[in-house]
Amino acid sequence: MKAWDEAWQTEAGRRDWLEPHPFVLAAIPGLKAQEATTVLDLGFGVGRHAIRLAAEGFAVHGLEASAAGLHYAEQWAQREGLKVNFQIGAMTRMPY
């Protein structure tokens, strides 16, 4: 995770990771149609999908191995007034 930690500590390193992927945006109506209420963002990076999903009304849990990503995502959620359950950890040992 050293490479991600280094990248996500800088604005330039985060630049390509701030906008939600079109696939995730396209999935939101389907999740709502299925009455999904909770979403897991596995490897949330700097939080682009978790933040958007929380803004759409989902209860979001996120797991990320990068401390720099976690720090940025938490600050972003706070600025947006959103509650997201971010956790640091490895995908190979999910606490869910």
C-alpha positions in Angstrom: 0.0 0.0 0.0 3.0 2.3 0.1 2.5 3.4 -3.5 -1.2 4.3 -2.9 -0.3 6.0 0.3 2.3 8.1 -1.5 -0.1 8.9 -4.4 -3.1 9.8 -2.3 -1.2 12.2 -0.2 -1.0 14.6 -3.1 -3.6 16.4 -5.2 -2.0 15.2 -8.4 -2.0 11.6 -7.1 -5.7 11.8 -6.3 -6.8 13.7 -9.4 -7.9 10.6 -11.4 -9.7 9.0 -8.5 -12.2 11.7 -7.4 -15.0 11.2 -9.9 -17.2 8.1 -9.6 -16.8 5.5 -12.4 -19.8 5.6 -14.9 -20.5 1.9 -14.1 -21.1 2.7 -10.4 -23.3 5.7 -11.3 -25.3 3.5 -13.7 -25.8 0.9 -10.9 -27.4 3.3 -8.5 -30.9 3.2 -10.0 -30.8 -0.6 -10.0 -29.8 -0.7 -6.4 -32.6 1.6 -5.5 -35.1 -0.4 -7.6 -34.0 -3.5 -5.6 -34.5 -1.6 -2.4 -30.9 -2.0 -1.4 -30.1 0.1 1.7 -26.5 -0.8 2.5 -23.4 -0.9 0.3 -19.9 -2.2 0.8 -17.2 -0.2 -1.0 -14.3 -2.7 -1.0 -11.0 -0.9 -1.6 -12.6 2.6 -1.5 -9.4 4.4 -2.3 -10.0 8.1 -1.6 -13.8 7.6 -1.3 -15.2 8.6 -4.7 -17.9 5.8 -4.8 -18.6 5.7 -1.0 -19.2 9.4 -0.9 -21.5 9.3 -3.9 -23.4 6.3 -2.6 -23.9 7.9 0.8 -25.1 11.1 -0.9 -27.7 8.9 -2.7 -29.0 7.8 0.7 -27.3 4.4 1.1 -25.7 3.3 4.4 -22.1 2.8 3.2 -19.3 0.7 4.7 -15.9 1.0 3.2 -12.7 -1.1 3.6 -9.3 0.3 2.4 -5.7 -0.7 3.1 -4.3 2.7 2.5 -4.1 5.0 5.5 -3.8 8.1 3.3 -6.9 7.0 1.4 -8.8 6.6 4.6 -7.7 10.0 5.9 -8.8 11.8 2.7 -12.1 9.9 2.4 -13.0 10.7 6.1 -12.3 14.4 5.5 -14.3 14.4 2.3 -17.3 12.8 4.0 -17.1 15.3 6.8 -17.0 18.2 4.4 -20.1 16.8 2.6 -21.9 16.2 5.9 -22.1 12.5 5.2 -21.8 9.5 7.5 -19.7 6.7 6.1 -18.4 3.8 8.1 -14.8 3.8 6.8 -12.4 1.1 8.1 -8.8 0.4 7.4 -8.0 -3.2 6.6 -7.0 -5.8 4.1 -9.5 -7.3 1.6 -8.1 -10.7 2.6 -9.4 -10.3 6.1 -12.8 -8.5 5.8 -14.6 -7.8 9.1 -18.0 -8.4 7.5 
